[in-house]
Amino acid sequence: MRAGAALIVLGAMLAGGHAAAAQLTVDITDRQGKPVPDAVVTLLRRDGSGAKAGAATTHSIDQKDLMFQPYVELAHPGDAVVFRNSDTTRHHVYSFSPVKQFEYVIAPHDSAPAMKLPRTGVVAIGCNIHDGMIAYLYVTDAPWSAHADAGGHVVFNDLPAGAYDIRVWHPRLPPAKPDLVQNGVVLAADDRRRVPFALTLLPDLRFQFDRERTRY
């Protein structure tokens, strides 16, 4: 086969492979139709298949202007997190979460040591000095996971065909409730599917702080 013909065949094969991959977009809004950022979306294939998480990653959560940044961070078991203080005041970072309990007093412009996240679950984080400072680590071993953008959208590309359970979590969902889920969403090889989720959200505790409603 001539080189030019071989390139044409290879291009057709690559194009066909790309067309055979499904795309799933998850659109997350509140009950008024406004986009909801900071949601975490996870996908599980009903047959249990899917790639496992790659090499462990170290995440950074900063404290700036008396707020945690980011508000929600997505991680996997075995990852680590470092807390940095970019403020000019001291912060006392802590969590009583069953996933990982910890406590760090962090001086201005200093960082805590890297802390390993041993297992799945939600880690609610607070500051013992500034009550309105709240953040969350969502630790998952799902083969596909992503954080919603400012428009409330998550896009998964190159998904193999099959049936999926789609789960959505947000820190302002009612306490002690499981993730919202749509089970058995079937994707064909060339699907371009959009799945909506409408969330009923509680007030943002960062701005309407009530110590009795925190879940540390």
HELIX and SHEET records of a PDB file:
HELIX    1   1 ALA A    3  ALA A   19  1                                  17    
HELIX    2   2 ARG A  211  ARG A  213  5                                   3    
SHEET    1   A 3 HIS A 153  LEU A 159  0                                        
SHEET    2   A 3 ALA A  22  ASP A  30 -1                                        
SHEET    3   A 3 ARG A 192  LEU A 199  1                                        
SHEET    1   B 4 TRP A 144  HIS A 147  0                                        
SHEET    2   B 4 VAL A  40  ARG A  45 -1                                        
SHEET    3   B 4 GLY A 162  TRP A 169 -1                                        
SHEET    4   B 4 LEU A 180  LEU A 187 -1                                        
SHEET    1   C 4 MET A  67  GLN A  69  0                                        
SHEET    2   C 4 THR A  58  LYS A  64 -1                                        
SHEET    3   C 4 ALA A  80  ASN A  85  1                                        
SHEET    4   C 4 MET A 115  LYS A 116 -1                                        
SHEET    1   D 5 VAL A  72  ALA A  75  0                                        
SHEET    2   D 5 ILE A 134  VAL A 139  1                                        
SHEET    3   D 5 GLY A 121  CYS A 127 -1                                        
SHEET    4   D 5 HIS A  91  SER A  95 -1                                        
SHEET    5   D 5 PHE A 102  ILE A 106 -1                                        
END                                                                             
